[in-house]
């Protein structure tokens, strides 16, 4: 089955209507609550080697491969809130939306697309491919497979993965069109 999104170029991705705003804003809170809510205005690289809203060196590679960033782009070591917001909107979301559009071969609702964009950002493009490809998976037309398979990408009993567990539960809620507003 060919992708329903042939000719996925950076220009095409930039021309698309934005992902659902509430979901995008909520994911930013899941990625870096103090930054997303304006309680923090400068960020530096963390011990887990990410910055801003979950930007990693892998994201730089993905963004270059997708044509969102030019070859030779470097991993930022420091960002202001404004820079992080700009990066999230113009690099992170565009990069992983491009990857989703190239990988998924069936039509998606805006919420389903947003959830898969967030999934690809958090677990990587190879895990996205594993999630959607294969017998009985999304690309075979089985939309409910995402709901059944996505939870396998985190382990409930690993406390060091608590943030990823919360984000994946959020992604499932977005995919299913459920309420997903974080309770503070």
N, C-alpha and C positions, 0 to 999 in steps of 0.2 A: 504494500500500500504506500503510495507516495504521500509526502507531507502535504497537508492542506495549506501550508504556508510556503509555497515555492518562492524562490528569489528573496530569501530573507537576507537583507543587507542592513548595515547600520542606518542608512537613510530610511528604509522601510520601517525599521523598528522605531526610529524617532518620529515617524509620521503617524503612528498608531494612537488611538485614544488612550489616555492614561489608564493605568490599572485602578481598581476601586480605591478612592482616596482614603476612606476609613481603614481599609485593610492595610494599605501602605503605611499610614501613620501608626497604626497599632503594631505592625511588625517592627518599625523603628524603635518603639518602646521596648519590645521584646529583645532587641539587639543591644540597646544601650539606653536604659530608662533615664538616667541623669542627663544625658546629652539630648535625648528626644524631647524632654520636658523643660529644657532650658535651665536645669539646675547645675549644669556643667558647660563651660564654654570653650575649654581647650582640652584636647585629648592627645595622648602620646601612645606609642605602641605598648601593649600590655604584655604580661608574662606569657600569654597564650599566642603571642605574635599576631594580634589583630589590632585594628584602630578604627575609630569612627563607629559605623554601624556594622561591625563584623567584617571589615575589609581585611583580607589576608594576602600573602604573596601569590597564592593560587588564583585569587580573583584578578590580580594584575595580569597573570598569564592568560586567563580566560578572556579578559577584556581585550588584550592584544590580539588573541586568536580570532575573536569575533569582529575585530576592526573598530571597536569602540574607543580604544586607546591606541596611539601610534607605537610602532615597534621601539623598544628601548625604554619604555615607560618604567619608572622606578616606584617601589613601594614607599608611600609617604610615612614619615616617622612622627609627624606632628600635624594636627588639624585643628582649626577653630570649628565652632559649631556650624558656622556658615559654610565653611569648606566641606565639612562632613555631610551636611544636608545636600549641598550641590553634588558631591560625589555620589551619594546614595541615589539621587534622582537621575543623574546623567551618566553614571558609570555602572553602579551595581545593578539597578533595575533594568537598564538597557542590555547589559551583558547577559544576564540570566533570562531575560525575556527572549533574547535572540536564541539562546541555547534551547529553551522550551519550544519555541516556534520551529526550530530545525529538528527537534527530537520527536515531538508529538505529532501523530499522523491523523488524529481525529479532531473534530471541532470541539472547542472548549467554551464554557461560559467565562465571563471576566473573572469571576471568583475562583473558578477552577484554575484558570491560567495564573492568577496571582498566587494561589497556593503552591503551584508547581514551580513558579519563579522563586518563591521563598525557599522551597525545598531544595532546589538546585543550588541556591546561594549557600545554604547551611550544610548540605551533605555532599555537594559536588555533582558535576555533570555525569560522571559514570554511574553514580547511584540513581540519578534521574533516569538514565537509560535502563538500568535494571528494574526500576519501578514501573516503567511504562511498556517495556518490550517483553516478549515471550508469550507463550500460549495463555490465554485467559487474562491477559493484562490489558491496560488501557488502549494500546494501539491495536488491539484485536476488537475494540469496541466495548470492552467490559469496564465501564466507568466506576463501578463499585469496587474494582480491584484495588484502586488507590487507597480507599478507606480501609481495606483489609490488609494491604501490604505495608503501607507507610508506617504503622506502629512498629514493625519489625526493625526499623532503623534506629531505634533507641531501646535501651534496656532500663526498665523501671528500677532495678535494684542497684544502679550505679550512681551514687550521690554526685560524683564529679560531672555527670552528664545531666544534672537537673535543669540547667538552662536550655539545653537542646530538647529535653523532654517537654518542657513548657512550650517551646517554639513549635515543635511537631504537633502537639495537641492543638495549638492555635491554627496551624496550617490545615489540619483536618477539619476544624470548625469552618474555616474560610472555604475550603473545597466543597463542603456539604451545604454551604449557604447558611450556616447557623450564626447566632450571635457570637461575637468573638471579642468584645470589649473587655480589656484587662481591668480587673477590680483592684483598686489601689488601697 
